[in-house]
Amino acid sequence: MPRLTARFWVDAYLTRLRLQDIPAFVVAHGDDTGGAVLVKLATLDGNAVLFQRSFDLMTGDRKWIELASGAEPEVDATVTRQRSFDPDLWVIEVEDRQGRHLLDEPGFS
């Protein structure tokens, strides 16, 4: 089954967020074709959660897992470390006081 390019996925994700009036920004533009994506959810209270896509080893399905959470500066430090390992990495920042990120909706795994 062909994979979507990273750029296509990011554009679709940002559009879906925009349709729900959830602000989101590309903080780091990764490789358009095969770059991995991190999603940082800032709840605008000084805290954040960082998500990365992973494979479920039991089923082979892709799913979003929490990579880091806590004070926003600590989560930002995790993003910086991840980008130092992978310069092709995309970073999307979502800002929502209600904690909505839509990653659990169909089509985003």
TAQUI-V620927 format. One record per backbone hydrogen bond with DSSP energy under -1.0 kcal/mol. NH is the residue of the N-H (numbers start at 1). CO is the residue of the C=O. If there is no record, write none. Layout:
BEGIN
NH;CO
NH;CO
END
This chain:
BEGIN
6;33
7;32
9;5
10;6
11;7
12;8
13;9
14;10
15;11
16;12
17;13
18;14
19;15
21;18
22;17
25;93
27;91
28;91
31;88
35;31
38;90
39;51
40;92
41;49
42;94
43;47
48;70
49;41
50;68
51;39
52;65
54;63
56;61
60;56
63;54
65;52
67;50
68;50
70;48
72;46
75;71
76;72
77;73
78;74
79;75
80;76
81;77
82;78
83;79
84;80
85;81
86;82
89;86
90;36
91;28
92;38
93;25
94;40
95;23
96;42
99;96
105;102
108;105
END
